[in-house]
Amino acid sequence: MKYGARNRITAKVSSIKSDQVMSLVKFENVKAGEMSSVLTTESLQAMGLLVGDQVELIIKAIHVLPVKD
């Protein structure tokens, strides 16, 4: 996958809170502490994100985008 963002951090999903439309996913990272991302629940389900998953965080401007291989 190619993208324009240059800042990348490997992190672990520490919690997920979902409703019908949006989800708040929190990530645990040793270097940066804790970060969060808000995404649609549909995107969360399509990615198959679960607590404990290892992901890469792509940071661009104010957005934190989780990427799961």
N, CA, C and O atoms as CSV, one atom per row, in Angstrom:
chain,resi,resn,atom,element,x,y,z
A,1,MET,N,N,0.838,-1.168,0.000
A,1,MET,CA,C,0.000,0.000,0.000
A,1,MET,C,C,0.891,1.241,0.000
A,1,MET,O,O,1.859,1.312,0.756
A,2,LYS,N,N,0.568,2.209,-0.837
A,2,LYS,CA,C,1.318,3.457,-0.886
A,2,LYS,C,C,0.459,4.585,-0.339
A,2,LYS,O,O,-0.757,4.591,-0.530
A,3,TYR,N,N,1.087,5.542,0.341
A,3,TYR,CA,C,0.381,6.690,0.903
A,3,TYR,C,C,1.370,7.824,1.056
A,3,TYR,O,O,2.581,7.603,1.039
A,4,GLY,N,N,0.862,9.049,1.207
A,4,GLY,CA,C,1.708,10.225,1.255
A,4,GLY,C,C,2.293,10.532,2.624
A,4,GLY,O,O,3.244,11.307,2.721
A,5,ALA,N,N,1.751,9.946,3.681
A,5,ALA,CA,C,2.230,10.234,5.031
A,5,ALA,C,C,3.613,9.635,5.244
A,5,ALA,O,O,3.915,8.565,4.716
A,6,ARG,N,N,4.451,10.317,6.013
A,6,ARG,CA,C,5.811,9.858,6.255
A,6,ARG,C,C,6.033,9.354,7.678
A,6,ARG,O,O,6.976,8.600,7.919
A,7,ASN,N,N,5.188,9.753,8.621
A,7,ASN,CA,C,5.370,9.370,10.017
A,7,ASN,C,C,4.663,8.053,10.295
A,7,ASN,O,O,3.446,7.949,10.145
A,8,ARG,N,N,5.445,7.033,10.706
A,8,ARG,CA,C,4.894,5.701,10.934
A,8,ARG,C,C,5.347,5.188,12.287
A,8,ARG,O,O,6.516,5.319,12.650
A,9,ILE,N,N,4.417,4.601,13.033
A,9,ILE,CA,C,4.696,4.052,14.357
A,9,ILE,C,C,4.042,2.678,14.449
A,9,ILE,O,O,2.877,2.527,14.081
A,10,THR,N,N,4.769,1.679,14.931
A,10,THR,CA,C,4.182,0.375,15.188
A,10,THR,C,C,3.577,0.400,16.580
A,10,THR,O,O,4.212,0.854,17.532
A,11,ALA,N,N,2.333,-0.094,16.700
A,11,ALA,CA,C,1.619,-0.023,17.973
A,11,ALA,C,C,0.712,-1.239,18.127
A,11,ALA,O,O,0.538,-2.022,17.193
A,12,LYS,N,N,0.135,-1.383,19.326
A,12,LYS,CA,C,-0.794,-2.470,19.620
A,12,LYS,C,C,-2.140,-1.856,19.987
A,12,LYS,O,O,-2.196,-0.868,20.719
A,13,VAL,N,N,-3.234,-2.444,19.475
A,13,VAL,CA,C,-4.571,-1.976,19.818
A,13,VAL,C,C,-4.815,-2.283,21.290
A,13,VAL,O,O,-4.724,-3.437,21.707
A,14,SER,N,N,-5.127,-1.243,22.088
A,14,SER,CA,C,-5.337,-1.459,23.526
A,14,SER,C,C,-6.807,-1.438,23.923
A,14,SER,O,O,-7.181,-2.050,24.924
A,15,SER,N,N,-7.651,-0.745,23.156
A,15,SER,CA,C,-9.093,-0.775,23.438
A,15,SER,C,C,-9.875,-0.300,22.226
A,15,SER,O,O,-9.362,0.437,21.384
A,16,ILE,N,N,-11.138,-0.741,22.154
A,16,ILE,CA,C,-12.047,-0.345,21.079
A,16,ILE,C,C,-13.401,-0.043,21.698
A,16,ILE,O,O,-13.937,-0.852,22.456
A,17,LYS,N,N,-13.959,1.128,21.374
A,17,LYS,CA,C,-15.321,1.481,21.778
A,17,LYS,C,C,-16.087,1.789,20.499
A,17,LYS,O,O,-15.681,2.662,19.732
A,18,SER,N,N,-17.200,1.077,20.257
A,18,SER,CA,C,-17.946,1.235,19.013
A,18,SER,C,C,-19.412,1.518,19.265
A,18,SER,O,O,-19.989,1.073,20.257
A,19,ASP,N,N,-20.014,2.281,18.332
A,19,ASP,CA,C,-21.460,2.343,18.256
A,19,ASP,C,C,-21.812,1.987,16.821
A,19,ASP,O,O,-20.986,1.399,16.124
A,20,GLN,N,N,-22.990,2.318,16.363
A,20,GLN,CA,C,-23.402,1.896,15.022
A,20,GLN,C,C,-22.659,2.606,13.906
A,20,GLN,O,O,-22.538,2.062,12.808
A,21,VAL,N,N,-22.154,3.817,14.160
A,21,VAL,CA,C,-21.545,4.602,13.094
A,21,VAL,C,C,-20.045,4.797,13.272
A,21,VAL,O,O,-19.290,4.632,12.314
A,22,MET,N,N,-19.596,5.147,14.479
A,22,MET,CA,C,-18.193,5.477,14.695
A,22,MET,C,C,-17.568,4.591,15.761
A,22,MET,O,O,-18.257,4.050,16.626
A,23,SER,N,N,-16.236,4.454,15.682
A,23,SER,CA,C,-15.483,3.681,16.660
A,23,SER,C,C,-14.266,4.474,17.108
A,23,SER,O,O,-13.642,5.172,16.309
A,24,LEU,N,N,-13.929,4.363,18.398
A,24,LEU,CA,C,-12.725,4.964,18.959
A,24,LEU,C,C,-11.770,3.824,19.273
A,24,LEU,O,O,-12.076,2.949,20.083
A,25,VAL,N,N,-10.603,3.841,18.619
A,25,VAL,CA,C,-9.606,2.796,18.809
A,25,VAL,C,C,-8.402,3.431,19.491
A,25,VAL,O,O,-7.870,4.428,19.003
A,26,LYS,N,N,-7.964,2.863,20.622
A,26,LYS,CA,C,-6.779,3.361,21.322
A,26,LYS,C,C,-5.627,2.402,21.085
A,26,LYS,O,O,-5.809,1.186,21.014
A,27,PHE,N,N,-4.426,2.982,20.965
A,27,PHE,CA,C,-3.226,2.212,20.651
A,27,PHE,C,C,-2.183,2.424,21.723
A,27,PHE,O,O,-2.072,3.511,22.290
A,28,GLU,N,N,-1.417,1.383,22.001
A,28,GLU,CA,C,-0.342,1.424,22.981
A,28,GLU,C,C,0.981,1.402,22.229
A,28,GLU,O,O,1.184,0.580,21.335
A,29,ASN,N,N,1.882,2.316,22.600
A,29,ASN,CA,C,3.183,2.386,21.956
A,29,ASN,C,C,4.221,2.799,22.987
A,29,ASN,O,O,3.988,3.718,23.772
A,30,VAL,N,N,5.367,2.123,22.989
A,30,VAL,CA,C,6.406,2.400,23.977
A,30,VAL,C,C,6.992,3.801,23.807
A,30,VAL,O,O,7.171,4.510,24.798
A,31,LYS,N,N,7.292,4.212,22.594
A,31,LYS,CA,C,7.951,5.499,22.353
A,31,LYS,C,C,7.000,6.690,22.488
A,31,LYS,O,O,7.369,7.700,23.087
A,32,ALA,N,N,5.806,6.593,21.952
A,32,ALA,CA,C,4.912,7.749,21.893
A,32,ALA,C,C,3.854,7.756,22.993
A,32,ALA,O,O,3.073,8.703,23.071
A,33,GLY,N,N,3.803,6.743,23.835
A,33,GLY,CA,C,2.735,6.665,24.824
A,33,GLY,C,C,1.464,6.156,24.174
A,33,GLY,O,O,1.518,5.256,23.336
A,34,GLU,N,N,0.315,6.718,24.547
A,34,GLU,CA,C,-0.948,6.260,23.976
A,34,GLU,C,C,-1.447,7.237,22.924
A,34,GLU,O,O,-1.328,8.451,23.090
A,35,MET,N,N,-2.007,6.707,21.837
A,35,MET,CA,C,-2.610,7.516,20.780
A,35,MET,C,C,-3.992,6.944,20.511
A,35,MET,O,O,-4.275,5.801,20.868
A,36,SER,N,N,-4.855,7.739,19.880
A,36,SER,CA,C,-6.208,7.293,19.547
A,36,SER,C,C,-6.539,7.653,18.116
A,36,SER,O,O,-5.948,8.564,17.535
A,37,SER,N,N,-7.496,6.924,17.550
A,37,SER,CA,C,-7.981,7.193,16.201
A,37,SER,C,C,-9.490,7.007,16.199
A,37,SER,O,O,-9.999,6.060,16.798
A,38,VAL,N,N,-10.207,7.902,15.533
A,38,VAL,CA,C,-11.652,7.756,15.358
A,38,VAL,C,C,-11.895,7.400,13.899
A,38,VAL,O,O,-11.455,8.113,12.997
A,39,LEU,N,N,-12.596,6.293,13.673
A,39,LEU,CA,C,-12.898,5.851,12.326
A,39,LEU,C,C,-14.303,5.282,12.306
A,39,LEU,O,O,-14.887,5.025,13.358
A,40,THR,N,N,-14.841,5.087,11.131
A,40,THR,CA,C,-16.191,4.532,11.067
A,40,THR,C,C,-16.162,3.094,11.570
A,40,THR,O,O,-15.163,2.391,11.425
A,41,THR,N,N,-17.265,2.674,12.160
A,41,THR,CA,C,-17.376,1.294,12.629
A,41,THR,C,C,-17.286,0.335,11.442
A,41,THR,O,O,-16.754,-0.767,11.577
A,42,GLU,N,N,-17.796,0.741,10.292
A,42,GLU,CA,C,-17.703,-0.075,9.082
A,42,GLU,C,C,-16.239,-0.322,8.708
A,42,GLU,O,O,-15.873,-1.442,8.351
A,43,SER,N,N,-15.403,0.715,8.788
A,43,SER,CA,C,-13.970,0.559,8.494
A,43,SER,C,C,-13.298,-0.343,9.520
A,43,SER,O,O,-12.476,-1.189,9.166
A,44,LEU,N,N,-13.650,-0.162,10.796
A,44,LEU,CA,C,-13.100,-0.992,11.860
A,44,LEU,C,C,-13.394,-2.468,11.591
A,44,LEU,O,O,-12.510,-3.318,11.696
A,45,GLN,N,N,-14.634,-2.755,11.248
A,45,GLN,CA,C,-15.037,-4.139,10.987
A,45,GLN,C,C,-14.372,-4.683,9.727
A,45,GLN,O,O,-13.981,-5.849,9.690
A,46,ALA,N,N,-14.238,-3.848,8.689
A,46,ALA,CA,C,-13.601,-4.290,7.443
A,46,ALA,C,C,-12.130,-4.630,7.663
A,46,ALA,O,O,-11.603,-5.545,7.030
A,47,MET,N,N,-11.461,-3.890,8.567
A,47,MET,CA,C,-10.058,-4.166,8.873
A,47,MET,C,C,-9.908,-5.366,9.794
A,47,MET,O,O,-8.836,-5.970,9.859
A,48,GLY,N,N,-10.972,-5.716,10.503
A,48,GLY,CA,C,-10.889,-6.825,11.442
A,48,GLY,C,C,-10.036,-6.506,12.655
A,48,GLY,O,O,-9.407,-7.402,13.220
A,49,LEU,N,N,-10.001,-5.226,13.073
A,49,LEU,CA,C,-9.182,-4.827,14.220
A,49,LEU,C,C,-9.735,-5.397,15.514
A,49,LEU,O,O,-10.934,-5.315,15.783
A,50,LEU,N,N,-8.850,-5.972,16.309
A,50,LEU,CA,C,-9.200,-6.516,17.619
A,50,LEU,C,C,-8.193,-6.020,18.650
A,50,LEU,O,O,-7.048,-5.719,18.313
A,51,VAL,N,N,-8.623,-5.937,19.900
A,51,VAL,CA,C,-7.711,-5.568,20.983
A,51,VAL,C,C,-6.559,-6.561,21.000
A,51,VAL,O,O,-6.778,-7.771,20.953
A,52,GLY,N,N,-5.345,-6.059,21.066
A,52,GLY,CA,C,-4.150,-6.893,21.058
A,52,GLY,C,C,-3.491,-6.999,19.697
A,52,GLY,O,O,-2.352,-7.458,19.606
A,53,ASP,N,N,-4.183,-6.583,18.620
A,53,ASP,CA,C,-3.592,-6.627,17.280
A,53,ASP,C,C,-2.412,-5.680,17.183
A,53,ASP,O,O,-2.422,-4.600,17.774
A,54,GLN,N,N,-1.388,-6.088,16.432
A,54,GLN,CA,C,-0.235,-5.236,16.132
A,54,GLN,C,C,-0.570,-4.485,14.852
A,54,GLN,O,O,-0.948,-5.106,13.858
A,55,VAL,N,N,-0.440,-3.178,14.855
A,55,VAL,CA,C,-0.744,-2.363,13.677
A,55,VAL,C,C,0.360,-1.332,13.468
A,55,VAL,O,O,1.212,-1.126,14.332
A,56,GLU,N,N,0.327,-0.705,12.330
A,56,GLU,CA,C,1.208,0.417,12.051
A,56,GLU,C,C,0.323,1.655,12.032
A,56,GLU,O,O,-0.735,1.642,11.402
A,57,LEU,N,N,0.731,2.719,12.704
A,57,LEU,CA,C,-0.029,3.963,12.706
A,57,LEU,C,C,0.618,4.930,11.730
A,57,LEU,O,O,1.825,5.165,11.782
A,58,ILE,N,N,-0.178,5.481,10.854
A,58,ILE,CA,C,0.282,6.472,9.890
A,58,ILE,C,C,-0.249,7.818,10.376
A,58,ILE,O,O,-1.461,8.002,10.489
A,59,ILE,N,N,0.641,8.750,10.660
A,59,ILE,CA,C,0.239,10.052,11.189
A,59,ILE,C,C,0.444,11.100,10.114
A,59,ILE,O,O,1.555,11.282,9.616
A,60,LYS,N,N,-0.633,11.791,9.758
A,60,LYS,CA,C,-0.563,12.870,8.774
A,60,LYS,C,C,-1.471,13.985,9.267
A,60,LYS,O,O,-2.672,13.781,9.447
A,61,ALA,N,N,-0.901,15.159,9.485
A,61,ALA,CA,C,-1.641,16.312,10.021
A,61,ALA,C,C,-2.311,15.897,11.325
A,61,ALA,O,O,-1.622,15.491,12.261
A,62,ILE,N,N,-3.634,15.989,11.408
A,62,ILE,CA,C,-4.327,15.640,12.656
A,62,ILE,C,C,-4.871,14.216,12.631
A,62,ILE,O,O,-5.552,13.804,13.570
A,63,HIS,N,N,-4.588,13.467,11.588
A,63,HIS,CA,C,-5.167,12.127,11.426
A,63,HIS,C,C,-4.195,11.036,11.863
A,63,HIS,O,O,-3.001,11.106,11.568
A,64,VAL,N,N,-4.705,10.037,12.560
A,64,VAL,CA,C,-3.958,8.827,12.896
A,64,VAL,C,C,-4.662,7.684,12.176
A,64,VAL,O,O,-5.797,7.348,12.514
A,65,LEU,N,N,-4.011,7.088,11.195
A,65,LEU,CA,C,-4.616,6.048,10.360
A,65,LEU,C,C,-4.009,4.693,10.686
A,65,LEU,O,O,-2.823,4.487,10.430
A,66,PRO,N,N,-4.789,3.744,11.251
A,66,PRO,CA,C,-4.251,2.412,11.497
A,66,PRO,C,C,-4.153,1.609,10.199
A,66,PRO,O,O,-5.051,1.667,9.358
A,67,VAL,N,N,-3.064,0.865,10.043
A,67,VAL,CA,C,-2.857,0.005,8.882
A,67,VAL,C,C,-2.559,-1.397,9.403
A,67,VAL,O,O,-1.622,-1.588,10.178
A,68,LYS,N,N,-3.354,-2.377,8.980
A,68,LYS,CA,C,-3.153,-3.761,9.403
A,68,LYS,C,C,-2.878,-4.599,8.166
A,68,LYS,O,O,-3.679,-4.599,7.231
A,69,ASP,N,N,-1.749,-5.321,8.146
A,69,ASP,CA,C,-1.402,-6.159,6.994
A,69,ASP,C,C,-2.244,-7.403,6.939
A,69,ASP,O,O,-2.082,-8.219,6.032
